[in-house]
Amino acid sequence: MNASPSSPPGACPACGQSNQCAMASGADPQGCWCMQVPVSRAALARLPAQERGQRCICPVCARESDPVPVAAPAQHPAPL
């Protein structure tokens, strides 16, 4: 599900799920998960420009995307 700019402040702009934002729920911002966990700059860069700085992303979307699996080494034939 993709969130839209009209989604509530508690919704992640990337996936639409709860962003678990302390400020959006009226709690102390210093107690928010994002103050304790690094937020990936790459994850923020993936947001549409109109969504940046408007609402928090969720902890799942804030993580760096899954690493690309390393390809198995090529099998070389045995030397003759």
Distance bins in CASP14 RR format, pairs under 12 A and 6 or more apart:
PFRMAT RR
TARGET T0000
AUTHOR 0000-0000-0000
RMODE 2
METHOD distances of the structure
MODEL  1
1 7 0 0 0 0 1 0 0 0 0 0 0
1 11 0 0 0 0 1 0 0 0 0 0 0
1 12 0 0 0 0 1 0 0 0 0 0 0
1 13 0 0 0 0 0 1 0 0 0 0 0
1 14 0 0 0 0 0 1 0 0 0 0 0
1 15 1 0 0 1 0 0 0 0 0 0 0
1 16 1 0 1 0 0 0 0 0 0 0 0
1 17 1 0 0 1 0 0 0 0 0 0 0
2 11 0 0 0 0 0 1 0 0 0 0 0
2 12 0 0 0 0 1 0 0 0 0 0 0
2 13 0 0 0 0 1 0 0 0 0 0 0
2 14 1 0 0 1 0 0 0 0 0 0 0
2 15 1 0 0 1 0 0 0 0 0 0 0
2 16 1 0 0 1 0 0 0 0 0 0 0
2 17 0 0 0 0 0 1 0 0 0 0 0
2 47 0 0 0 0 0 1 0 0 0 0 0
2 48 0 0 0 0 1 0 0 0 0 0 0
2 51 0 0 0 0 0 1 0 0 0 0 0
2 61 0 0 0 0 0 1 0 0 0 0 0
3 9 0 0 0 0 0 1 0 0 0 0 0
3 10 0 0 0 0 1 0 0 0 0 0 0
3 11 1 0 1 0 0 0 0 0 0 0 0
3 12 1 0 0 1 0 0 0 0 0 0 0
3 13 1 0 1 0 0 0 0 0 0 0 0
3 14 1 0 0 1 0 0 0 0 0 0 0
3 15 1 0 0 1 0 0 0 0 0 0 0
3 16 1 1 0 0 0 0 0 0 0 0 0
3 17 0 0 0 0 1 0 0 0 0 0 0
3 18 0 0 0 0 0 1 0 0 0 0 0
3 19 0 0 0 0 1 0 0 0 0 0 0
3 47 0 0 0 0 1 0 0 0 0 0 0
3 48 0 0 0 0 1 0 0 0 0 0 0
3 50 0 0 0 0 0 1 0 0 0 0 0
3 51 1 0 0 1 0 0 0 0 0 0 0
3 54 0 0 0 0 0 1 0 0 0 0 0
3 55 1 0 0 1 0 0 0 0 0 0 0
3 56 0 0 0 0 0 1 0 0 0 0 0
3 57 0 0 0 0 1 0 0 0 0 0 0
3 58 0 0 0 0 1 0 0 0 0 0 0
3 61 0 0 0 0 0 1 0 0 0 0 0
4 11 0 0 0 0 1 0 0 0 0 0 0
4 12 0 0 0 0 0 1 0 0 0 0 0
4 13 0 0 0 0 1 0 0 0 0 0 0
4 14 0 0 0 0 0 1 0 0 0 0 0
4 15 0 0 0 0 0 1 0 0 0 0 0
4 16 0 0 0 0 1 0 0 0 0 0 0
4 48 0 0 0 0 1 0 0 0 0 0 0
4 50 0 0 0 0 1 0 0 0 0 0 0
4 51 0 0 0 0 1 0 0 0 0 0 0
4 54 0 0 0 0 0 1 0 0 0 0 0
4 55 0 0 0 0 0 1 0 0 0 0 0
5 11 0 0 0 0 0 1 0 0 0 0 0
5 13 1 0 0 1 0 0 0 0 0 0 0
5 16 0 0 0 0 0 1 0 0 0 0 0
5 47 0 0 0 0 0 1 0 0 0 0 0
5 48 0 0 0 0 1 0 0 0 0 0 0
5 49 0 0 0 0 0 1 0 0 0 0 0
5 50 1 0 1 0 0 0 0 0 0 0 0
5 51 1 0 0 1 0 0 0 0 0 0 0
5 52 0 0 0 0 0 1 0 0 0 0 0
5 53 0 0 0 0 0 1 0 0 0 0 0
5 54 1 0 0 1 0 0 0 0 0 0 0
5 55 0 0 0 0 1 0 0 0 0 0 0
6 13 0 0 0 0 0 1 0 0 0 0 0
6 16 0 0 0 0 0 1 0 0 0 0 0
6 50 0 0 0 0 0 1 0 0 0 0 0
6 51 0 0 0 0 0 1 0 0 0 0 0
6 54 0 0 0 0 0 1 0 0 0 0 0
6 55 0 0 0 0 0 1 0 0 0 0 0
7 13 1 0 0 1 0 0 0 0 0 0 0
7 14 0 0 0 0 0 1 0 0 0 0 0
7 15 0 0 0 0 0 1 0 0 0 0 0
7 16 1 0 0 1 0 0 0 0 0 0 0
7 17 0 0 0 0 0 1 0 0 0 0 0
7 18 0 0 0 0 0 1 0 0 0 0 0
7 19 0 0 0 0 1 0 0 0 0 0 0
7 24 0 0 0 0 0 1 0 0 0 0 0
7 50 0 0 0 0 0 1 0 0 0 0 0
7 51 0 0 0 0 1 0 0 0 0 0 0
7 54 0 0 0 0 1 0 0 0 0 0 0
7 55 1 0 0 1 0 0 0 0 0 0 0
7 56 0 0 0 0 0 1 0 0 0 0 0
7 57 0 0 0 0 0 1 0 0 0 0 0
7 58 0 0 0 0 0 1 0 0 0 0 0
8 16 0 0 0 0 1 0 0 0 0 0 0
8 17 0 0 0 0 0 1 0 0 0 0 0
8 18 0 0 0 0 1 0 0 0 0 0 0
8 19 0 0 0 0 1 0 0 0 0 0 0
8 21 0 0 0 0 0 1 0 0 0 0 0
8 24 1 0 0 1 0 0 0 0 0 0 0
8 25 0 0 0 0 0 1 0 0 0 0 0
8 54 0 0 0 0 0 1 0 0 0 0 0
8 55 0 0 0 0 1 0 0 0 0 0 0
8 56 0 0 0 0 0 1 0 0 0 0 0
9 16 0 0 0 0 0 1 0 0 0 0 0
9 18 0 0 0 0 0 1 0 0 0 0 0
9 19 0 0 0 0 1 0 0 0 0 0 0
9 20 0 0 0 0 0 1 0 0 0 0 0
9 21 1 0 0 1 0 0 0 0 0 0 0
9 22 0 0 0 0 0 1 0 0 0 0 0
9 23 0 0 0 0 1 0 0 0 0 0 0
9 24 1 0 1 0 0 0 0 0 0 0 0
9 25 0 0 0 0 1 0 0 0 0 0 0
9 26 0 0 0 0 1 0 0 0 0 0 0
9 51 0 0 0 0 0 1 0 0 0 0 0
9 53 0 0 0 0 0 1 0 0 0 0 0
9 54 0 0 0 0 1 0 0 0 0 0 0
9 55 1 0 1 0 0 0 0 0 0 0 0
9 56 0 0 0 0 1 0 0 0 0 0 0
10 16 0 0 0 0 1 0 0 0 0 0 0
10 17 0 0 0 0 1 0 0 0 0 0 0
10 18 1 0 0 1 0 0 0 0 0 0 0
10 19 1 0 1 0 0 0 0 0 0 0 0
10 20 0 0 0 0 1 0 0 0 0 0 0
10 21 1 0 1 0 0 0 0 0 0 0 0
10 22 0 0 0 0 0 1 0 0 0 0 0
10 23 0 0 0 0 1 0 0 0 0 0 0
10 24 1 0 1 0 0 0 0 0 0 0 0
10 25 1 0 0 1 0 0 0 0 0 0 0
10 26 0 0 0 0 0 1 0 0 0 0 0
10 27 0 0 0 0 0 1 0 0 0 0 0
10 32 0 0 0 0 0 1 0 0 0 0 0
10 54 0 0 0 0 0 1 0 0 0 0 0
10 55 1 0 0 1 0 0 0 0 0 0 0
10 56 1 0 0 1 0 0 0 0 0 0 0
10 57 0 0 0 0 0 1 0 0 0 0 0
10 58 0 0 0 0 1 0 0 0 0 0 0
11 17 1 0 0 1 0 0 0 0 0 0 0
11 18 1 0 0 1 0 0 0 0 0 0 0
11 19 1 0 0 1 0 0 0 0 0 0 0
11 20 0 0 0 0 0 1 0 0 0 0 0
11 21 0 0 0 0 1 0 0 0 0 0 0
11 24 0 0 0 0 1 0 0 0 0 0 0
11 51 0 0 0 0 0 1 0 0 0 0 0
11 54 0 0 0 0 0 1 0 0 0 0 0
11 55 1 0 0 1 0 0 0 0 0 0 0
11 56 0 0 0 0 1 0 0 0 0 0 0
11 57 0 0 0 0 1 0 0 0 0 0 0
11 58 0 0 0 0 1 0 0 0 0 0 0
11 61 0 0 0 0 0 1 0 0 0 0 0
12 18 1 0 0 1 0 0 0 0 0 0 0
12 19 1 0 1 0 0 0 0 0 0 0 0
12 20 0 0 0 0 1 0 0 0 0 0 0
12 21 0 0 0 0 1 0 0 0 0 0 0
12 24 0 0 0 0 0 1 0 0 0 0 0
12 34 0 0 0 0 0 1 0 0 0 0 0
12 43 0 0 0 0 0 1 0 0 0 0 0
12 44 0 0 0 0 0 1 0 0 0 0 0
12 46 0 0 0 0 0 1 0 0 0 0 0
12 47 0 0 0 0 1 0 0 0 0 0 0
12 51 0 0 0 0 1 0 0 0 0 0 0
12 54 0 0 0 0 0 1 0 0 0 0 0
12 55 1 0 0 1 0 0 0 0 0 0 0
12 56 1 0 0 1 0 0 0 0 0 0 0
12 57 1 0 1 0 0 0 0 0 0 0 0
12 58 1 1 0 0 0 0 0 0 0 0 0
12 59 0 0 0 0 1 0 0 0 0 0 0
12 60 0 0 0 0 1 0 0 0 0 0 0
12 61 1 0 1 0 0 0 0 0 0 0 0
12 62 0 0 0 0 1 0 0 0 0 0 0
13 19 0 0 0 0 1 0 0 0 0 0 0
13 21 0 0 0 0 0 1 0 0 0 0 0
13 24 0 0 0 0 0 1 0 0 0 0 0
13 43 0 0 0 0 0 1 0 0 0 0 0
13 44 0 0 0 0 0 1 0 0 0 0 0
13 46 0 0 0 0 0 1 0 0 0 0 0
13 47 1 0 1 0 0 0 0 0 0 0 0
13 48 1 0 0 1 0 0 0 0 0 0 0
13 49 0 0 0 0 0 1 0 0 0 0 0
13 50 0 0 0 0 1 0 0 0 0 0 0
13 51 1 1 0 0 0 0 0 0 0 0 0
13 52 0 0 0 0 1 0 0 0 0 0 0
13 53 0 0 0 0 1 0 0 0 0 0 0
13 54 1 0 0 1 0 0 0 0 0 0 0
13 55 1 0 1 0 0 0 0 0 0 0 0
13 56 0 0 0 0 1 0 0 0 0 0 0
13 57 1 0 0 1 0 0 0 0 0 0 0
13 58 0 0 0 0 1 0 0 0 0 0 0
13 61 0 0 0 0 1 0 0 0 0 0 0
13 62 0 0 0 0 0 1 0 0 0 0 0
14 39 0 0 0 0 0 1 0 0 0 0 0
14 40 0 0 0 0 0 1 0 0 0 0 0
14 42 0 0 0 0 0 1 0 0 0 0 0
14 43 1 0 0 1 0 0 0 0 0 0 0
14 44 0 0 0 0 1 0 0 0 0 0 0
14 45 0 0 0 0 0 1 0 0 0 0 0
14 46 1 0 0 1 0 0 0 0 0 0 0
14 47 1 0 0 1 0 0 0 0 0 0 0
14 48 0 0 0 0 1 0 0 0 0 0 0
14 51 1 0 0 1 0 0 0 0 0 0 0
14 52 0 0 0 0 0 1 0 0 0 0 0
14 54 0 0 0 0 0 1 0 0 0 0 0
14 55 0 0 0 0 1 0 0 0 0 0 0
14 56 0 0 0 0 0 1 0 0 0 0 0
14 57 1 0 1 0 0 0 0 0 0 0 0
14 58 1 0 0 1 0 0 0 0 0 0 0
14 59 0 0 0 0 0 1 0 0 0 0 0
14 60 0 0 0 0 1 0 0 0 0 0 0
14 61 1 0 1 0 0 0 0 0 0 0 0
14 62 0 0 0 0 1 0 0 0 0 0 0
14 63 0 0 0 0 0 1 0 0 0 0 0
14 65 0 0 0 0 0 1 0 0 0 0 0
15 43 0 0 0 0 0 1 0 0 0 0 0
15 46 0 0 0 0 0 1 0 0 0 0 0
15 47 0 0 0 0 0 1 0 0 0 0 0
15 51 0 0 0 0 0 1 0 0 0 0 0
15 55 0 0 0 0 0 1 0 0 0 0 0
15 56 0 0 0 0 0 1 0 0 0 0 0
15 57 0 0 0 0 1 0 0 0 0 0 0
15 58 1 0 0 1 0 0 0 0 0 0 0
15 59 0 0 0 0 0 1 0 0 0 0 0
15 60 1 0 0 1 0 0 0 0 0 0 0
15 61 1 0 1 0 0 0 0 0 0 0 0
15 62 0 0 0 0 0 1 0 0 0 0 0
15 63 0 0 0 0 0 1 0 0 0 0 0
16 47 0 0 0 0 0 1 0 0 0 0 0
16 51 0 0 0 0 0 1 0 0 0 0 0
16 55 0 0 0 0 1 0 0 0 0 0 0
16 56 0 0 0 0 0 1 0 0 0 0 0
16 57 0 0 0 0 1 0 0 0 0 0 0
16 58 1 0 0 1 0 0 0 0 0 0 0
16 60 0 0 0 0 0 1 0 0 0 0 0
16 61 0 0 0 0 1 0 0 0 0 0 0
17 55 0 0 0 0 0 1 0 0 0 0 0
17 56 0 0 0 0 0 1 0 0 0 0 0
17 57 0 0 0 0 1 0 0 0 0 0 0
17 58 1 0 1 0 0 0 0 0 0 0 0
17 59 0 0 0 0 1 0 0 0 0 0 0
17 60 1 0 0 1 0 0 0 0 0 0 0
17 61 0 0 0 0 1 0 0 0 0 0 0
17 62 0 0 0 0 0 1 0 0 0 0 0
18 24 0 0 0 0 1 0 0 0 0 0 0
18 25 0 0 0 0 1 0 0 0 0 0 0
18 33 0 0 0 0 0 1 0 0 0 0 0
18 55 0 0 0 0 0 1 0 0 0 0 0
18 56 0 0 0 0 0 1 0 0 0 0 0
18 57 0 0 0 0 0 1 0 0 0 0 0
18 58 1 0 0 1 0 0 0 0 0 0 0
18 59 0 0 0 0 1 0 0 0 0 0 0
18 60 0 0 0 0 0 1 0 0 0 0 0
18 61 0 0 0 0 0 1 0 0 0 0 0
19 25 0 0 0 0 1 0 0 0 0 0 0
19 32 0 0 0 0 1 0 0 0 0 0 0
19 33 0 0 0 0 1 0 0 0 0 0 0
19 34 0 0 0 0 1 0 0 0 0 0 0
19 39 0 0 0 0 0 1 0 0 0 0 0
19 47 0 0 0 0 0 1 0 0 0 0 0
19 51 0 0 0 0 0 1 0 0 0 0 0
19 54 0 0 0 0 0 1 0 0 0 0 0
19 55 1 0 0 1 0 0 0 0 0 0 0
19 56 1 0 1 0 0 0 0 0 0 0 0
19 57 1 0 0 1 0 0 0 0 0 0 0
19 58 1 0 1 0 0 0 0 0 0 0 0
19 59 0 0 0 0 1 0 0 0 0 0 0
19 60 0 0 0 0 1 0 0 0 0 0 0
19 61 0 0 0 0 1 0 0 0 0 0 0
19 62 0 0 0 0 1 0 0 0 0 0 0
20 27 0 0 0 0 0 1 0 0 0 0 0
20 31 0 0 0 0 0 1 0 0 0 0 0
20 32 1 0 0 1 0 0 0 0 0 0 0
20 33 1 0 1 0 0 0 0 0 0 0 0
20 34 0 0 0 0 1 0 0 0 0 0 0
20 35 0 0 0 0 0 1 0 0 0 0 0
20 36 0 0 0 0 0 1 0 0 0 0 0
20 37 0 0 0 0 0 1 0 0 0 0 0
20 55 0 0 0 0 0 1 0 0 0 0 0
20 56 1 0 0 1 0 0 0 0 0 0 0
20 57 0 0 0 0 1 0 0 0 0 0 0
20 58 1 0 0 1 0 0 0 0 0 0 0
20 59 1 0 0 1 0 0 0 0 0 0 0
20 60 0 0 0 0 1 0 0 0 0 0 0
20 61 0 0 0 0 0 1 0 0 0 0 0
20 62 0 0 0 0 1 0 0 0 0 0 0
21 27 0 0 0 0 1 0 0 0 0 0 0
21 28 0 0 0 0 0 1 0 0 0 0 0
21 29 0 0 0 0 1 0 0 0 0 0 0
21 31 0 0 0 0 0 1 0 0 0 0 0
21 32 1 0 0 1 0 0 0 0 0 0 0
21 33 0 0 0 0 1 0 0 0 0 0 0
21 34 1 0 0 1 0 0 0 0 0 0 0
21 35 0 0 0 0 0 1 0 0 0 0 0
21 39 0 0 0 0 0 1 0 0 0 0 0
21 53 0 0 0 0 0 1 0 0 0 0 0
21 54 0 0 0 0 0 1 0 0 0 0 0
21 55 1 0 0 1 0 0 0 0 0 0 0
21 56 1 0 1 0 0 0 0 0 0 0 0
21 57 0 0 0 0 1 0 0 0 0 0 0
21 58 0 0 0 0 1 0 0 0 0 0 0
21 59 0 0 0 0 0 1 0 0 0 0 0
21 62 0 0 0 0 0 1 0 0 0 0 0
22 28 1 0 0 1 0 0 0 0 0 0 0
22 29 1 0 1 0 0 0 0 0 0 0 0
22 30 1 0 0 1 0 0 0 0 0 0 0
22 31 1 0 1 0 0 0 0 0 0 0 0
22 32 1 1 0 0 0 0 0 0 0 0 0
22 33 1 0 0 1 0 0 0 0 0 0 0
22 34 0 0 0 0 1 0 0 0 0 0 0
22 35 0 0 0 0 1 0 0 0 0 0 0
22 36 0 0 0 0 0 1 0 0 0 0 0
22 56 0 0 0 0 1 0 0 0 0 0 0
23 29 1 0 1 0 0 0 0 0 0 0 0
23 30 0 0 0 0 0 1 0 0 0 0 0
23 31 0 0 0 0 1 0 0 0 0 0 0
23 32 1 0 0 1 0 0 0 0 0 0 0
23 33 0 0 0 0 0 1 0 0 0 0 0
23 34 0 0 0 0 1 0 0 0 0 0 0
23 35 0 0 0 0 0 1 0 0 0 0 0
23 55 0 0 0 0 1 0 0 0 0 0 0
23 56 1 0 0 1 0 0 0 0 0 0 0
24 32 0 0 0 0 1 0 0 0 0 0 0
24 33 0 0 0 0 0 1 0 0 0 0 0
24 34 0 0 0 0 0 1 0 0 0 0 0
24 54 0 0 0 0 0 1 0 0 0 0 0
24 55 1 0 0 1 0 0 0 0 0 0 0
24 56 1 0 0 1 0 0 0 0 0 0 0
24 57 0 0 0 0 0 1 0 0 0 0 0
24 58 0 0 0 0 0 1 0 0 0 0 0
25 31 0 0 0 0 0 1 0 0 0 0 0
25 32 0 0 0 0 1 0 0 0 0 0 0
25 33 0 0 0 0 0 1 0 0 0 0 0
25 56 0 0 0 0 0 1 0 0 0 0 0
26 32 0 0 0 0 0 1 0 0 0 0 0
27 33 0 0 0 0 0 1 0 0 0 0 0
27 35 0 0 0 0 0 1 0 0 0 0 0
28 35 0 0 0 0 1 0 0 0 0 0 0
29 35 1 0 0 1 0 0 0 0 0 0 0
29 36 0 0 0 0 0 1 0 0 0 0 0
29 56 0 0 0 0 0 1 0 0 0 0 0
30 36 0 0 0 0 1 0 0 0 0 0 0
31 37 0 0 0 0 0 1 0 0 0 0 0
32 39 0 0 0 0 0 1 0 0 0 0 0
32 56 1 0 0 1 0 0 0 0 0 0 0
32 57 0 0 0 0 0 1 0 0 0 0 0
32 58 0 0 0 0 0 1 0 0 0 0 0
32 59 0 0 0 0 0 1 0 0 0 0 0
32 62 0 0 0 0 0 1 0 0 0 0 0
33 39 0 0 0 0 1 0 0 0 0 0 0
33 56 0 0 0 0 1 0 0 0 0 0 0
33 57 0 0 0 0 0 1 0 0 0 0 0
33 58 0 0 0 0 1 0 0 0 0 0 0
33 59 1 0 1 0 0 0 0 0 0 0 0
33 60 0 0 0 0 0 1 0 0 0 0 0
33 62 0 0 0 0 1 0 0 0 0 0 0
33 63 0 0 0 0 0 1 0 0 0 0 0
34 40 0 0 0 0 0 1 0 0 0 0 0
34 43 0 0 0 0 0 1 0 0 0 0 0
34 44 0 0 0 0 0 1 0 0 0 0 0
34 55 0 0 0 0 0 1 0 0 0 0 0
34 56 1 0 0 1 0 0 0 0 0 0 0
34 57 0 0 0 0 1 0 0 0 0 0 0
34 58 0 0 0 0 1 0 0 0 0 0 0
34 59 1 0 0 1 0 0 0 0 0 0 0
34 61 0 0 0 0 0 1 0 0 0 0 0
34 62 1 0 0 1 0 0 0 0 0 0 0
34 63 0 0 0 0 0 1 0 0 0 0 0
35 56 0 0 0 0 0 1 0 0 0 0 0
35 59 0 0 0 0 0 1 0 0 0 0 0
35 62 0 0 0 0 0 1 0 0 0 0 0
36 59 0 0 0 0 0 1 0 0 0 0 0
36 62 0 0 0 0 0 1 0 0 0 0 0
37 43 0 0 0 0 0 1 0 0 0 0 0
37 56 0 0 0 0 0 1 0 0 0 0 0
37 57 0 0 0 0 0 1 0 0 0 0 0
37 58 0 0 0 0 0 1 0 0 0 0 0
37 59 1 0 0 1 0 0 0 0 0 0 0
37 60 0 0 0 0 0 1 0 0 0 0 0
37 62 1 0 0 1 0 0 0 0 0 0 0
37 63 0 0 0 0 1 0 0 0 0 0 0
37 64 0 0 0 0 0 1 0 0 0 0 0
38 44 0 0 0 0 0 1 0 0 0 0 0
38 59 0 0 0 0 0 1 0 0 0 0 0
38 62 0 0 0 0 1 0 0 0 0 0 0
38 63 0 0 0 0 1 0 0 0 0 0 0
38 64 0 0 0 0 1 0 0 0 0 0 0
39 45 0 0 0 0 0 1 0 0 0 0 0
39 47 0 0 0 0 0 1 0 0 0 0 0
39 53 0 0 0 0 0 1 0 0 0 0 0
39 56 0 0 0 0 1 0 0 0 0 0 0
39 57 1 0 0 1 0 0 0 0 0 0 0
39 58 0 0 0 0 0 1 0 0 0 0 0
39 59 0 0 0 0 1 0 0 0 0 0 0
39 60 0 0 0 0 0 1 0 0 0 0 0
39 61 0 0 0 0 1 0 0 0 0 0 0
39 62 1 0 1 0 0 0 0 0 0 0 0
39 63 0 0 0 0 1 0 0 0 0 0 0
39 64 0 0 0 0 1 0 0 0 0 0 0
40 46 0 0 0 0 1 0 0 0 0 0 0
40 47 0 0 0 0 0 1 0 0 0 0 0
40 57 0 0 0 0 1 0 0 0 0 0 0
40 59 0 0 0 0 0 1 0 0 0 0 0
40 60 0 0 0 0 0 1 0 0 0 0 0
40 61 0 0 0 0 1 0 0 0 0 0 0
40 62 1 0 0 1 0 0 0 0 0 0 0
40 63 1 0 1 0 0 0 0 0 0 0 0
40 64 1 0 1 0 0 0 0 0 0 0 0
40 65 1 0 0 1 0 0 0 0 0 0 0
40 66 0 0 0 0 0 1 0 0 0 0 0
41 47 0 0 0 0 0 1 0 0 0 0 0
41 52 0 0 0 0 0 1 0 0 0 0 0
41 57 0 0 0 0 0 1 0 0 0 0 0
41 62 0 0 0 0 0 1 0 0 0 0 0
41 63 0 0 0 0 0 1 0 0 0 0 0
41 64 0 0 0 0 1 0 0 0 0 0 0
41 65 0 0 0 0 0 1 0 0 0 0 0
42 57 0 0 0 0 0 1 0 0 0 0 0
42 61 0 0 0 0 0 1 0 0 0 0 0
42 62 0 0 0 0 0 1 0 0 0 0 0
42 63 0 0 0 0 1 0 0 0 0 0 0
42 64 1 0 1 0 0 0 0 0 0 0 0
42 65 1 0 0 1 0 0 0 0 0 0 0
42 66 0 0 0 0 0 1 0 0 0 0 0
42 67 0 0 0 0 0 1 0 0 0 0 0
43 51 0 0 0 0 0 1 0 0 0 0 0
43 52 0 0 0 0 0 1 0 0 0 0 0
43 56 0 0 0 0 0 1 0 0 0 0 0
43 57 1 0 0 1 0 0 0 0 0 0 0
43 58 0 0 0 0 1 0 0 0 0 0 0
43 59 0 0 0 0 0 1 0 0 0 0 0
43 60 0 0 0 0 1 0 0 0 0 0 0
43 61 1 0 1 0 0 0 0 0 0 0 0
43 62 1 0 1 0 0 0 0 0 0 0 0
43 63 1 0 0 1 0 0 0 0 0 0 0
43 64 1 0 0 1 0 0 0 0 0 0 0
43 65 1 0 0 1 0 0 0 0 0 0 0
43 66 0 0 0 0 0 1 0 0 0 0 0
44 51 0 0 0 0 1 0 0 0 0 0 0
44 52 1 0 0 1 0 0 0 0 0 0 0
44 53 0 0 0 0 1 0 0 0 0 0 0
44 54 0 0 0 0 0 1 0 0 0 0 0
44 55 0 0 0 0 0 1 0 0 0 0 0
44 56 0 0 0 0 0 1 0 0 0 0 0
44 57 1 0 0 1 0 0 0 0 0 0 0
44 61 0 0 0 0 1 0 0 0 0 0 0
44 62 0 0 0 0 1 0 0 0 0 0 0
44 63 0 0 0 0 0 1 0 0 0 0 0
44 64 0 0 0 0 0 1 0 0 0 0 0
45 51 0 0 0 0 0 1 0 0 0 0 0
45 52 0 0 0 0 1 0 0 0 0 0 0
45 57 0 0 0 0 0 1 0 0 0 0 0
45 61 0 0 0 0 0 1 0 0 0 0 0
45 64 0 0 0 0 0 1 0 0 0 0 0
45 65 0 0 0 0 0 1 0 0 0 0 0
46 52 0 0 0 0 0 1 0 0 0 0 0
46 57 0 0 0 0 1 0 0 0 0 0 0
46 61 0 0 0 0 1 0 0 0 0 0 0
46 62 0 0 0 0 0 1 0 0 0 0 0
46 63 0 0 0 0 0 1 0 0 0 0 0
46 64 0 0 0 0 0 1 0 0 0 0 0
46 65 0 0 0 0 1 0 0 0 0 0 0
47 53 0 0 0 0 1 0 0 0 0 0 0
47 54 0 0 0 0 1 0 0 0 0 0 0
47 55 0 0 0 0 1 0 0 0 0 0 0
47 56 0 0 0 0 0 1 0 0 0 0 0
47 57 1 0 0 1 0 0 0 0 0 0 0
47 58 0 0 0 0 0 1 0 0 0 0 0
47 61 0 0 0 0 1 0 0 0 0 0 0
47 62 0 0 0 0 0 1 0 0 0 0 0
48 54 0 0 0 0 1 0 0 0 0 0 0
48 55 0 0 0 0 0 1 0 0 0 0 0
48 57 0 0 0 0 0 1 0 0 0 0 0
51 57 0 0 0 0 1 0 0 0 0 0 0
51 61 0 0 0 0 0 1 0 0 0 0 0
55 61 0 0 0 0 0 1 0 0 0 0 0
56 62 0 0 0 0 1 0 0 0 0 0 0
57 63 0 0 0 0 1 0 0 0 0 0 0
60 66 0 0 0 0 0 1 0 0 0 0 0
END
